[in-house]
Amino acid sequence: MSAVEHAADPAAAVAALVPGGRHLVDGAWVAARDGATAPVVDPSTGREIGRVPAGEAADVDAAVAAAAAAFPAWRDLHPTRRAAILHRWGTLCGERGEDIARLEALEVGQPYAGPSSVGGRLTYVAGQADKIVGASLPTATPDTLAFTVREPFGVCGCIVPWNAPTSLMVAVVGPALAAGNTIVAKPSTDAPLACLLLGALALEAGVPPGVLNLVTGSGAGAGAALARHPGVAHMSFTGSSATGTSVMEACAKNLIPLHLELGGKSPQVIFDDADLDLAIPAIVRGIVLNSGQTCAAGTRVVVQRRRRAEVVERLAAGLAATRLGAWHEQADMGPLVSAAQQRQVLAHIDAAREDGAAIVTGGGVPADPRLAGGFYVEPTLVDAATPAMRIAQEEVFGPVLAVLEFDDLDEAVAIANGTVYGLAATAWTADVGRAVKMARRLQAGQVHVNAGRPGGAIGAPFGGYKQSGFGRTMGIDTVAEFTQIKTIVLGGHERAAAA
Protein backbone atom coordinates (compact mmCIF):
# COMPACT_ATOMS: atom_id res chain seq x y z
CA MET A 1 0.00 0.00 0.00
CA SER A 2 1.75 3.15 -1.17
CA ALA A 3 1.16 6.74 -0.24
CA VAL A 4 -0.08 7.36 -3.79
CA GLU A 5 -2.72 4.64 -3.41
CA HIS A 6 -3.80 6.08 -0.10
CA ALA A 7 -4.02 9.60 -1.43
CA ALA A 8 -5.90 8.61 -4.58
CA ASP A 9 -8.47 6.33 -2.95
CA PRO A 10 -8.16 6.14 0.83
CA ALA A 11 -11.42 4.23 1.22
CA ALA A 12 -10.12 1.46 -1.03
CA ALA A 13 -6.87 1.31 0.94
CA VAL A 14 -8.82 1.01 4.19
CA ALA A 15 -11.03 -1.74 2.76
CA ALA A 16 -7.95 -3.70 1.74
CA LEU A 17 -6.51 -3.62 5.26
CA VAL A 18 -9.41 -4.04 7.69
CA PRO A 19 -12.74 -5.86 7.47
CA GLY A 20 -15.38 -3.20 6.86
CA GLY A 21 -18.12 -2.90 9.44
CA ARG A 22 -16.71 -5.67 11.65
CA HIS A 23 -15.13 -5.90 15.06
CA LEU A 24 -13.20 -8.79 16.59
CA VAL A 25 -15.01 -11.06 19.07
CA ASP A 26 -13.91 -14.60 19.96
CA GLY A 27 -11.54 -14.79 17.02
CA ALA A 28 -14.14 -13.83 14.41
CA TRP A 29 -14.94 -10.61 12.56
CA VAL A 30 -18.57 -9.85 13.38
CA ALA A 31 -21.02 -7.00 12.91
CA ALA A 32 -22.65 -5.18 15.79
CA ARG A 33 -25.55 -7.13 17.28
CA ASP A 34 -28.02 -4.57 15.97
CA GLY A 35 -26.17 -4.08 12.67
CA ALA A 36 -25.44 -0.40 13.33
CA THR A 37 -22.27 1.18 11.96
CA ALA A 38 -20.47 4.50 12.39
CA PRO A 39 -18.36 6.41 9.86
CA VAL A 40 -14.62 6.96 10.07
CA VAL A 41 -13.57 10.27 8.50
CA ASP A 42 -10.34 11.51 6.94
CA PRO A 43 -9.64 14.65 9.03
CA SER A 44 -7.79 16.32 6.17
CA THR A 45 -10.85 16.29 3.89
CA GLY A 46 -13.86 15.56 6.09
CA ARG A 47 -14.77 12.65 3.80
CA GLU A 48 -15.78 9.19 4.97
CA ILE A 49 -13.10 6.53 4.45
CA GLY A 50 -14.74 3.54 6.12
CA ARG A 51 -17.30 2.29 8.60
CA VAL A 52 -17.02 0.30 11.81
CA PRO A 53 -19.62 -1.31 14.08
CA ALA A 54 -21.41 1.02 16.49
CA GLY A 55 -21.15 -1.48 19.32
CA GLU A 56 -23.34 -1.32 22.40
CA ALA A 57 -23.76 -3.25 25.66
CA ALA A 58 -24.77 -6.48 23.89
CA ASP A 59 -21.55 -6.48 21.89
CA VAL A 60 -19.51 -5.88 25.03
CA ASP A 61 -21.35 -8.74 26.75
CA ALA A 62 -20.37 -11.10 23.94
CA ALA A 63 -16.75 -9.96 24.00
CA VAL A 64 -16.44 -10.28 27.78
CA ALA A 65 -18.00 -13.75 27.65
CA ALA A 66 -15.48 -14.79 24.99
CA ALA A 67 -12.59 -13.38 27.02
CA ALA A 68 -13.79 -15.16 30.16
CA ALA A 69 -14.07 -18.47 28.32
CA ALA A 70 -10.56 -18.09 26.85
CA PHE A 71 -8.94 -17.05 30.12
CA PRO A 72 -8.19 -20.40 31.82
CA ALA A 73 -6.33 -21.84 28.86
CA TRP A 74 -4.36 -18.63 28.22
CA ARG A 75 -3.52 -18.28 31.92
CA ASP A 76 -2.29 -21.89 32.08
CA LEU A 77 -0.37 -21.81 28.80
CA HIS A 78 3.35 -22.30 29.29
CA PRO A 79 4.69 -18.75 29.81
CA THR A 80 7.42 -19.28 27.24
CA ARG A 81 4.78 -20.27 24.69
CA ARG A 82 2.78 -17.17 25.58
CA ALA A 83 5.93 -15.11 25.09
CA ALA A 84 6.53 -16.70 21.70
CA ILE A 85 3.04 -15.83 20.46
CA LEU A 86 3.40 -12.22 21.57
CA HIS A 87 6.85 -12.07 20.00
CA ARG A 88 5.40 -13.36 16.74
CA TRP A 89 2.70 -10.67 16.94
CA GLY A 90 5.38 -8.03 17.42
CA THR A 91 7.38 -9.40 14.50
CA LEU A 92 4.34 -9.26 12.21
CA CYS A 93 3.64 -5.68 13.33
CA GLY A 94 7.23 -4.81 12.50
CA GLU A 95 6.90 -6.35 9.07
CA ARG A 96 3.68 -4.40 8.50
CA GLY A 97 4.96 -1.26 10.17
CA GLU A 98 4.34 0.97 7.14
CA ASP A 99 0.75 -0.22 6.76
CA ILE A 100 0.03 0.35 10.44
CA ALA A 101 1.60 3.82 10.48
CA ARG A 102 -0.01 4.98 7.25
CA LEU A 103 -3.44 3.77 8.27
CA GLU A 104 -3.14 5.53 11.62
CA ALA A 105 -1.81 8.68 9.98
CA LEU A 106 -4.79 8.70 7.62
CA GLU A 107 -7.44 8.35 10.33
CA VAL A 108 -5.78 10.61 12.92
CA GLY A 109 -4.52 13.17 10.42
CA GLN A 110 -0.88 13.39 11.43
CA PRO A 111 1.81 13.50 8.73
CA TYR A 112 3.35 10.12 8.04
CA ALA A 113 6.70 9.87 9.83
CA GLY A 114 7.88 6.38 9.04
CA PRO A 115 6.97 2.82 10.05
CA SER A 116 5.17 2.15 13.32
CA SER A 117 7.16 1.23 16.42
CA VAL A 118 4.45 -0.91 18.03
CA GLY A 119 6.15 -4.12 16.89
CA GLY A 120 9.18 -3.32 19.00
CA ARG A 121 6.98 -2.53 21.99
CA LEU A 122 5.31 -5.91 21.71
CA THR A 123 8.57 -7.83 21.42
CA TYR A 124 9.90 -5.89 24.43
CA VAL A 125 6.98 -6.90 26.61
CA ALA A 126 6.94 -10.45 25.20
CA GLY A 127 10.32 -10.97 26.79
CA GLN A 128 8.79 -10.43 30.22
CA ALA A 129 6.00 -13.01 29.88
CA ASP A 130 8.10 -15.87 31.28
CA LYS A 131 9.90 -13.77 33.88
CA ILE A 132 7.03 -13.05 36.28
CA VAL A 133 8.28 -14.10 39.68
CA GLY A 134 7.17 -14.14 43.29
CA ALA A 135 9.23 -14.11 46.47
CA SER A 136 10.06 -16.52 49.27
CA LEU A 137 9.04 -15.34 52.74
CA PRO A 138 10.62 -15.89 56.16
CA THR A 139 8.59 -18.19 58.44
CA ALA A 140 8.20 -18.61 62.18
CA THR A 141 9.05 -22.34 62.13
CA PRO A 142 11.44 -24.42 60.02
CA ASP A 143 8.70 -26.83 58.89
CA THR A 144 6.74 -24.08 57.14
CA LEU A 145 7.31 -22.79 53.63
CA ALA A 146 5.84 -19.45 52.56
CA PHE A 147 6.03 -17.66 49.24
CA THR A 148 4.13 -15.35 46.91
CA VAL A 149 2.97 -15.89 43.36
CA ARG A 150 1.72 -13.36 40.86
CA GLU A 151 -1.49 -14.31 39.09
CA PRO A 152 -3.43 -12.57 36.32
CA PHE A 153 -6.69 -10.79 37.11
CA GLY A 154 -8.78 -12.45 34.40
CA VAL A 155 -10.69 -10.34 31.88
CA CYS A 156 -9.19 -6.87 31.51
CA GLY A 157 -10.91 -3.93 29.83
CA CYS A 158 -9.11 -1.23 27.88
CA ILE A 159 -10.54 1.99 26.41
CA VAL A 160 -8.17 3.33 23.74
CA PRO A 161 -7.94 7.03 22.77
CA TRP A 162 -7.84 8.38 19.23
CA ASN A 163 -4.66 10.46 19.32
CA ALA A 164 -2.09 7.63 19.26
CA PRO A 165 -4.34 4.58 19.10
CA THR A 166 -1.97 1.73 18.24
CA SER A 167 0.81 2.77 20.64
CA LEU A 168 -1.59 3.32 23.51
CA MET A 169 -3.51 0.13 22.81
CA VAL A 170 -0.31 -1.94 22.77
CA ALA A 171 0.91 -0.22 25.95
CA VAL A 172 -1.96 -1.88 27.82
CA VAL A 173 -2.85 -4.95 25.77
CA GLY A 174 0.74 -6.19 25.52
CA PRO A 175 1.48 -6.32 29.26
CA ALA A 176 -2.01 -7.59 30.10
CA LEU A 177 -1.66 -10.54 27.72
CA ALA A 178 1.93 -11.21 28.79
CA ALA A 179 0.72 -11.58 32.38
CA GLY A 180 -1.86 -14.18 31.34
CA ASN A 181 -4.96 -12.02 31.24
CA THR A 182 -7.45 -11.89 28.39
CA ILE A 183 -8.74 -8.54 27.21
CA VAL A 184 -11.58 -6.57 25.63
CA ALA A 185 -10.33 -3.33 24.07
CA LYS A 186 -12.55 -0.54 22.77
CA PRO A 187 -10.85 1.67 20.18
CA SER A 188 -12.12 5.20 19.64
CA THR A 189 -14.74 5.67 16.94
CA ASP A 190 -12.62 8.55 15.59
CA ALA A 191 -9.60 6.34 14.90
CA PRO A 192 -10.33 2.60 15.18
CA LEU A 193 -8.90 1.31 11.91
CA ALA A 194 -5.24 0.75 12.77
CA CYS A 195 -6.28 -0.96 16.01
CA LEU A 196 -8.41 -3.38 13.99
CA LEU A 197 -5.39 -4.08 11.78
CA LEU A 198 -3.42 -4.94 14.93
CA GLY A 199 -6.21 -7.35 15.84
CA ALA A 200 -5.94 -9.06 12.47
CA LEU A 201 -2.18 -9.43 12.93
CA ALA A 202 -2.73 -10.86 16.42
CA LEU A 203 -4.89 -13.62 14.95
CA GLU A 204 -2.27 -14.28 12.29
CA ALA A 205 0.38 -14.54 15.02
CA GLY A 206 -1.60 -17.25 16.81
CA VAL A 207 -3.27 -15.32 19.62
CA PRO A 208 -6.12 -17.74 20.44
CA PRO A 209 -9.78 -16.82 19.87
CA GLY A 210 -11.21 -14.78 22.74
CA VAL A 211 -7.85 -13.76 24.19
CA LEU A 212 -7.95 -10.39 22.40
CA ASN A 213 -11.32 -8.87 21.53
CA LEU A 214 -11.88 -5.48 19.87
CA VAL A 215 -15.29 -3.83 20.14
CA THR A 216 -15.79 -0.52 18.36
CA GLY A 217 -18.43 1.94 19.43
CA SER A 218 -18.98 5.23 21.19
CA GLY A 219 -17.80 6.03 24.67
CA ALA A 220 -21.37 6.43 25.89
CA GLY A 221 -22.31 3.07 24.36
CA ALA A 222 -19.58 0.46 24.26
CA GLY A 223 -17.15 2.35 26.50
CA ALA A 224 -19.54 2.84 29.38
CA ALA A 225 -20.77 -0.75 29.08
CA LEU A 226 -17.20 -2.06 29.29
CA ALA A 227 -16.26 0.07 32.31
CA ARG A 228 -19.27 -1.08 34.33
CA HIS A 229 -19.33 -4.71 33.20
CA PRO A 230 -19.33 -7.12 36.17
CA GLY A 231 -17.24 -9.61 34.23
CA VAL A 232 -14.28 -7.24 33.92
CA ALA A 233 -11.66 -7.68 36.66
CA HIS A 234 -9.26 -4.84 35.75
CA MET A 235 -9.77 -1.67 33.73
CA SER A 236 -7.49 0.73 31.84
CA PHE A 237 -8.50 4.07 30.39
CA THR A 238 -6.57 6.74 28.49
CA GLY A 239 -8.34 10.01 27.74
CA SER A 240 -9.71 13.14 29.33
CA SER A 241 -9.84 13.68 33.08
CA ALA A 242 -13.61 14.20 32.95
CA THR A 243 -14.22 10.86 31.27
CA GLY A 244 -11.64 9.24 33.51
CA THR A 245 -13.69 10.30 36.51
CA SER A 246 -16.75 8.58 35.02
CA VAL A 247 -14.76 5.42 34.34
CA MET A 248 -13.45 5.44 37.90
CA GLU A 249 -16.98 5.78 39.27
CA ALA A 250 -18.07 2.78 37.20
CA CYS A 251 -15.12 0.70 38.38
CA ALA A 252 -15.76 1.68 41.99
CA LYS A 253 -19.20 0.07 41.84
CA ASN A 254 -17.57 -3.27 41.01
CA LEU A 255 -14.52 -2.62 43.23
CA ILE A 256 -12.01 -3.40 40.50
CA PRO A 257 -8.53 -1.89 40.04
CA LEU A 258 -8.08 0.80 37.44
CA HIS A 259 -5.20 2.33 35.51
CA LEU A 260 -5.78 5.90 34.35
CA GLU A 261 -3.72 7.98 31.95
CA LEU A 262 -5.38 11.36 31.71
CA GLY A 263 -4.74 14.95 30.70
CA GLY A 264 -1.75 17.19 30.96
CA LYS A 265 -0.72 20.84 30.97
CA SER A 266 2.99 20.26 30.80
CA PRO A 267 5.40 23.15 31.46
CA GLN A 268 8.53 23.98 29.47
CA VAL A 269 10.60 26.00 31.97
CA ILE A 270 13.22 28.17 30.26
CA PHE A 271 15.87 29.78 32.47
CA ASP A 272 17.91 32.74 31.30
CA ASP A 273 20.98 30.55 30.70
CA ALA A 274 19.11 28.11 28.43
CA ASP A 275 20.41 27.24 24.99
CA LEU A 276 17.57 28.61 22.87
CA ASP A 277 19.05 27.12 19.70
CA LEU A 278 18.27 23.76 21.30
CA ALA A 279 15.09 24.66 23.17
CA ILE A 280 13.05 26.61 20.59
CA PRO A 281 13.04 24.01 17.79
CA ALA A 282 12.25 21.26 20.30
CA ILE A 283 9.33 23.19 21.79
CA VAL A 284 7.93 23.98 18.33
CA ARG A 285 8.25 20.36 17.20
CA GLY A 286 6.60 19.21 20.41
CA ILE A 287 3.48 21.35 19.96
CA VAL A 288 2.96 20.72 16.24
CA LEU A 289 3.49 16.98 16.71
CA ASN A 290 0.11 15.39 16.06
CA SER A 291 -1.32 18.94 15.97
CA GLY A 292 -0.81 19.29 19.71
CA GLN A 293 -3.10 16.32 20.37
CA THR A 294 -0.63 14.74 22.77
CA CYS A 295 -1.29 14.44 26.49
CA ALA A 296 2.33 15.14 27.40
CA ALA A 297 2.76 18.09 25.02
CA GLY A 298 4.67 21.00 26.55
CA THR A 299 1.88 23.54 26.20
CA ARG A 300 3.04 26.12 28.78
CA VAL A 301 6.30 27.98 28.10
CA VAL A 302 7.38 29.31 31.49
CA VAL A 303 10.28 31.65 30.70
CA GLN A 304 12.54 33.78 32.89
CA ARG A 305 11.65 37.42 32.44
CA ARG A 306 14.93 38.56 30.87
CA ARG A 307 14.57 36.10 27.96
CA ARG A 308 10.83 36.39 27.41
CA ALA A 309 10.85 38.78 24.43
CA GLU A 310 13.47 36.73 22.59
CA VAL A 311 11.64 33.47 23.31
CA VAL A 312 8.32 34.88 22.09
CA GLU A 313 9.89 36.21 18.90
CA ARG A 314 11.63 32.94 18.08
CA LEU A 315 8.65 30.75 18.95
CA ALA A 316 6.39 32.90 16.78
CA ALA A 317 8.76 32.55 13.85
CA GLY A 318 8.97 28.80 14.28
CA LEU A 319 5.21 28.33 14.49
CA ALA A 320 4.55 30.65 11.55
CA ALA A 321 6.93 28.58 9.40
CA THR A 322 5.05 25.36 10.08
CA ARG A 323 3.84 23.64 6.92
CA LEU A 324 0.26 22.37 7.12
CA GLY A 325 -1.04 19.49 5.07
CA ALA A 326 -2.60 16.04 4.86
CA TRP A 327 -0.93 12.93 6.21
CA HIS A 328 0.64 11.93 2.88
CA GLU A 329 2.02 15.39 2.06
CA GLN A 330 5.35 16.95 2.99
CA ALA A 331 3.96 18.71 6.05
CA ASP A 332 4.99 19.49 9.61
CA MET A 333 1.46 19.40 11.00
CA GLY A 334 -1.88 17.97 9.96
CA PRO A 335 -5.49 18.69 10.92
CA LEU A 336 -7.19 18.00 14.21
CA VAL A 337 -8.96 14.67 14.39
CA SER A 338 -12.54 15.94 14.06
CA ALA A 339 -14.75 18.96 13.61
CA ALA A 340 -15.67 18.73 17.29
CA GLN A 341 -12.01 18.87 18.31
CA GLN A 342 -11.44 21.81 15.99
CA ARG A 343 -14.31 23.73 17.61
CA GLN A 344 -12.99 22.95 21.07
CA VAL A 345 -9.48 24.24 20.31
CA LEU A 346 -10.81 27.43 18.72
CA ALA A 347 -12.99 27.98 21.80
CA HIS A 348 -9.88 27.79 24.02
CA ILE A 349 -8.16 30.42 21.84
CA ASP A 350 -11.22 32.68 22.09
CA ALA A 351 -11.17 32.24 25.87
CA ALA A 352 -7.54 33.38 25.96
CA ARG A 353 -8.51 36.55 24.09
CA GLU A 354 -11.39 37.16 26.48
CA ASP A 355 -9.07 36.75 29.47
CA GLY A 356 -6.69 39.41 28.16
CA ALA A 357 -3.89 37.33 26.65
CA ALA A 358 -2.30 38.35 23.34
CA ILE A 359 -2.39 36.16 20.22
CA VAL A 360 1.05 36.60 18.66
CA THR A 361 0.61 34.25 15.71
CA GLY A 362 -2.11 31.92 14.46
CA GLY A 363 -5.33 31.96 16.39
CA GLY A 364 -7.76 30.68 13.79
CA VAL A 365 -8.44 28.48 10.79
CA PRO A 366 -5.84 28.69 7.98
CA ALA A 367 -6.90 30.71 4.93
CA ASP A 368 -5.27 28.36 2.42
CA PRO A 369 -8.14 27.02 0.24
CA ARG A 370 -6.22 23.77 -0.17
CA LEU A 371 -6.98 23.02 3.49
CA ALA A 372 -10.60 24.17 3.50
CA GLY A 373 -12.18 20.72 3.76
CA GLY A 374 -10.12 19.60 6.74
CA PHE A 375 -10.24 20.27 10.48
CA TYR A 376 -7.18 22.52 10.63
CA VAL A 377 -6.21 25.12 13.24
CA GLU A 378 -3.21 27.39 12.81
CA PRO A 379 -0.27 26.83 15.17
CA THR A 380 -0.95 29.48 17.78
CA LEU A 381 1.23 31.39 20.24
CA VAL A 382 -0.45 33.09 23.19
CA ASP A 383 1.62 35.67 25.06
CA ALA A 384 1.01 37.66 28.27
CA ALA A 385 -0.74 34.74 29.91
CA THR A 386 -1.02 34.59 33.69
CA PRO A 387 -1.17 31.43 35.80
CA ALA A 388 -4.87 31.90 36.59
CA MET A 389 -6.02 32.21 32.98
CA ARG A 390 -7.94 29.36 31.42
CA ILE A 391 -5.33 29.00 28.69
CA ALA A 392 -2.75 28.30 31.44
CA GLN A 393 -4.95 25.88 33.39
CA GLU A 394 -7.12 23.89 30.98
CA GLU A 395 -5.92 21.23 28.58
CA VAL A 396 -6.38 22.52 25.02
CA PHE A 397 -5.27 19.40 23.12
CA GLY A 398 -4.36 21.41 20.08
CA PRO A 399 -1.41 23.34 18.58
CA VAL A 400 -1.48 26.18 21.12
CA LEU A 401 1.42 27.44 23.25
CA ALA A 402 0.90 29.81 26.17
CA VAL A 403 3.83 31.94 27.42
CA LEU A 404 4.14 32.83 31.12
CA GLU A 405 7.06 34.55 32.82
CA PHE A 406 8.89 34.19 36.15
CA ASP A 407 11.72 35.83 38.08
CA ASP A 408 13.38 33.08 40.14
CA LEU A 409 13.44 29.32 40.60
CA ASP A 410 10.84 29.24 43.35
CA GLU A 411 8.38 31.16 41.19
CA ALA A 412 9.13 28.91 38.23
CA VAL A 413 8.36 25.83 40.32
CA ALA A 414 5.16 27.37 41.66
CA ILE A 415 3.91 28.17 38.15
CA ALA A 416 4.99 24.82 36.72
CA ASN A 417 3.26 22.89 39.50
CA GLY A 418 0.28 25.25 39.65
CA THR A 419 -2.26 23.15 37.74
CA VAL A 420 -4.27 20.04 38.57
CA TYR A 421 -2.13 18.07 36.12
CA GLY A 422 1.28 16.43 36.50
CA LEU A 423 2.08 14.33 33.45
CA ALA A 424 5.35 15.73 32.08
CA ALA A 425 7.68 18.70 32.54
CA THR A 426 10.85 20.02 30.95
CA ALA A 427 13.55 22.35 32.28
CA TRP A 428 15.98 24.18 30.02
CA THR A 429 19.13 25.35 31.81
CA ALA A 430 22.92 25.11 31.64
CA ASP A 431 23.20 24.96 35.45
CA VAL A 432 23.49 21.32 36.59
CA GLY A 433 22.61 22.15 40.20
CA ARG A 434 19.51 24.02 39.09
CA ALA A 435 18.57 21.11 36.82
CA VAL A 436 18.74 18.71 39.77
CA LYS A 437 16.60 21.00 41.91
CA MET A 438 14.00 21.29 39.17
CA ALA A 439 13.95 17.55 38.51
CA ARG A 440 13.24 16.89 42.18
CA ARG A 441 10.68 19.65 42.70
CA LEU A 442 8.59 19.34 39.53
CA GLN A 443 5.39 17.40 40.16
CA ALA A 444 5.29 15.22 37.07
CA GLY A 445 5.59 11.60 36.13
CA GLN A 446 8.28 12.41 33.56
CA VAL A 447 10.83 15.19 33.85
CA HIS A 448 13.18 16.06 31.01
CA VAL A 449 16.16 18.40 31.22
CA ASN A 450 17.42 20.00 28.02
CA ALA A 451 15.50 17.44 25.98
CA GLY A 452 12.52 17.58 23.69
CA ARG A 453 9.19 15.83 23.89
CA PRO A 454 8.87 12.85 26.26
CA GLY A 455 10.55 9.75 24.98
CA GLY A 456 14.03 8.59 24.19
CA ALA A 457 14.43 6.13 27.08
CA ILE A 458 13.69 2.46 26.48
CA GLY A 459 11.55 0.88 29.20
CA ALA A 460 10.80 4.21 30.89
CA PRO A 461 7.57 4.05 32.94
CA PHE A 462 4.95 6.47 31.65
CA GLY A 463 2.17 7.96 33.77
CA GLY A 464 1.16 10.99 35.75
CA TYR A 465 0.84 12.72 39.09
CA LYS A 466 -2.28 14.40 40.44
CA GLN A 467 -5.20 14.50 38.00
CA SER A 468 -3.05 13.19 35.18
CA GLY A 469 -3.86 9.73 36.49
CA PHE A 470 -2.14 6.83 38.21
CA GLY A 471 -0.41 3.62 37.22
CA ARG A 472 2.42 3.27 34.73
CA THR A 473 2.80 1.78 31.27
CA MET A 474 5.74 1.05 28.97
CA GLY A 475 8.13 0.25 31.84
CA ILE A 476 9.89 -2.91 32.90
CA ASP A 477 7.43 -3.33 35.78
CA THR A 478 4.27 -2.85 33.72
CA VAL A 479 3.54 -6.55 33.33
CA ALA A 480 3.53 -6.89 37.12
CA GLU A 481 0.80 -4.23 37.32
CA PHE A 482 -1.49 -6.66 35.52
CA THR A 483 -1.04 -9.30 38.20
CA GLN A 484 -2.30 -9.72 41.74
CA ILE A 485 -0.20 -11.20 44.54
CA LYS A 486 -1.22 -14.38 46.31
CA THR A 487 0.54 -15.57 49.48
CA ILE A 488 0.87 -19.35 49.90
CA VAL A 489 1.90 -20.97 53.18
CA LEU A 490 2.74 -24.70 53.29
CA GLY A 491 3.43 -26.60 56.50
CA GLY A 492 2.16 -29.04 59.08
CA HIS A 493 3.12 -27.20 62.25
CA GLU A 494 -0.43 -26.57 63.49
CA ARG A 495 -1.51 -30.18 62.86
CA ALA A 496 1.56 -31.56 64.62
CA ALA A 497 0.95 -29.31 67.63
CA ALA A 498 -2.69 -30.39 67.85
CA ALA A 499 -1.73 -34.08 67.74
Secondary structure, DSSP 8 states (H G I E B T S, - for coil): --HHHHHH-HHHHHHHHS-TT-EEETTEEE--TT--EEEEEETTTTEEEEEEE---HHHHHHHHHHHHHHHHHHHHS-HHHHHHHHHHHHHHHHHTHHHHHHHHHHHH-----SS-SHHHHHHHHHTTTT-----EE--SSTTEEEEEEEEE-SEEEEE--SSSHHHHHHHHHHHHHHTT-EEEEE--SSS-HHHHHHHHHHHHHT--TTTEEE----IIIIIHHHHT-TT-SEEEEES-HHHHHHHHHHHHHHT--EEEE-----EEEE-TT--HHHHHHHHHHHHHGGGG--TT---EEEEEGGGHHHHHHHHHHHHHT--B--TTSS-SB---S-HHHHHHHHHHHHHHHHTT-EEEE--S----GGGTTS-----EEEES--TTSHHHHS---SSEEEEEEESSHHHHHHHHT-SSEESEEEEE-S-HHHHHHHHHH--SSEEEES--SS--STT--B--EETTEE--BSSTTHHHHTEEEEEEEEE-HHHHHH-
